Amino acid sequence: MATQLTLFFPSKPNKYPPIFPIPKTKLYHHHRYHYNYKTQIPKIFFSSSSFRNGSNTPQPETECPVPLEQQPINEYQNLSTSFPFSWASGDIAQYSSRLFITGTSFALFIGLPVAWLGTVGPDSEPLKRVLCAFSSGVFVVTLAVLRMYLGWAYVGNRLLSATIEYEETGWYDGQVWVKTAEVLARDRLLGSFSVKPVLSRLKFTLVSLAASLFVCVLLLINIDGGQKVEASGRVIPGVYNDESARSFEPDAFCGEPGLP
């Protein structure tokens, strides 16, 4: 009995192993997730291998059959660096200044010359020509912002959706892939914190531009209405009626009633 206790609890270092050796346990750490034990929310790190790999083979960590160029995360990367979609995701000052420069350039170099030289007698209606040029600049900026909104909305829907529609080789062999839990969490995190703020900014811009166009249309209608009333009351340059023609050329109306 003493010898057995000595083997289990030796007073000196024992060169012999115990009768029942204690198994050694290994600690395994997951290489994808790092858990915060206070909140129990996993911190997701995106793998950069999918951005560098140019092949169409599915990644081993996700087994995604969708081609790389049709994966939502790669579509987001391409959209955020392409022109002019990258404007919406940049700084608000740069975004506003680029839209202002675009609208002003179009109004000055295209809209104003067309409005000023494409009509008869522009000197009598300068305010109307300037409003037309300004409206053309606002309209072009509205089209650009609408195009940006449609592109970001498409990518945002694909990121937030639980399924992905893709084409293997062409339009005739469309497939649908259901995202795994890991891919869905990654895409929805990216869509919620990166795409939704951009869409909110574009919506606000579209509402502001639509209000500006509506004000320009109302001003143009009021200017045209005032000119018609003025033309009916008295003779102005470039506008003739029967009374003014009779007063200037009475011989042309000989024999017609109404002459003095």
ABEGO torsion letter per residue (X at the ends): XAAAAAAABBABBBABBBABBBBBBBBBBBAABBBBAAAGBBBBBBBAAAAABABABBBAAAGBABBAAABAAAAAAAAAABOAAAAAABBAAAAAAAAAAAAAAAAAAAAAAAAAAABBGAAABAAAAAAAAAAAAAAAAAAAAAAAAAAAAAAAAAAABABBBBBAABAABBBBBBBBAAAAAAAAAAAAAAAAAAAAAAAAAAAAAAAAAAAAAAAAAAAAAAAAAAAAABBBBGBBBAAAAAAABAAAABGBBGBX
